[in-house]
Structure formats: C-alpha cells, structure tokens
Amino acid sequence: MLCRHRVCYYPIMEGNVMKNYLLFVTLMFVFGLTVLTPVRTLAAESPAANASLEVVHLNQASAEELQALTGVGPALSERIVSYRTEHGPFKTVEELAQVKGIGQAKLAKLKDRLTVD
C-alpha cells in the first residue's frame, strides 16, 4: 500500500489494470449466462413450424399443398400440377427443373422437402 499526501491506494487497482479486471469479470458473467441458458428452437416450440417441414409427395400433392413449400406460390403450383398432368408422374425430384419457373437454385432449396415415392 502506498500513501501520498494522506491518500492511500493500492497500486494494483491503478489505471488500466482495474478497467481490465472489470471487463474480464463482466465478460465472464455474460459468457456464463449464455452457456447456462437453455436453448430453445422455434421449430421445437411451434407446431406450425413442424408442419411446414413435412415432406411433400410431388406426384400426389394438390396445388394448395405445393404452396406450403417456401417459394412456391399459386402460379408456380398450378404449373407443377399442369406439367404432371401433361407428362405423367415425376420419375425423380430433379425432373421438377423442367417446369417453367423452377431453376437449379430453387430446386436445391426444395429438394429436401420433396419426394416422388
């Protein structure tokens, strides 16, 4: 302990050392909260989210059922049903790329949610 002009202080608490200590304690507290807080996912809590993750049977789905897929609206769902009516059932999910409005990017996003079985 040092004393100058009747004021005593601890050198360890001086300047940046004290600021760094407080920063460290604060960060450890925040880190502890984030690690110990239980993580809940939206899909686990929401039945609607679980329903939207169901697999759609490409050869059996109606236009309304196809619209449940992300990025498929009324016009595109009607084109899919029309293509299926004209050309017969889809043999593979990749054949969906033949429908106007479905490119490789959209097909890649939809692929995991579709089946032809």
C-alpha positions, 0 to 999 in steps of 0.5 A: 500500500502506498500513501501520498499526501494522506491518500492511500491506494493500492497500486494494483487497482491503478489505471488500466489494470482495474478497467481490465479486471472489470471487463474480464469479470463482466465478460465472464458473467455474460459468457456464463449466462449464455452457456447456462441458458437453455436453448430453445428452437422455434421449430421445437416450440411451434407446431406450425413450424413442424408442419411446414417441414413435412415432406411433400409427395410431388406426384400426389400433392394438390396445388394448395399443398405445393404452396406450403413449400417456401417459394412456391406460390399459386402460379408456380403450383398450378404449373407443377400440377399442369406439367404432371398432368401433361407428362405423367408422374415425376420419375425423380425430384430433379425432373421438377427443373423442367417446369417453367419457373423452377431453376437449379437454385430453387430446386436445391432449396426444395429438394429436401422437402420433396419426394416422388415415392 
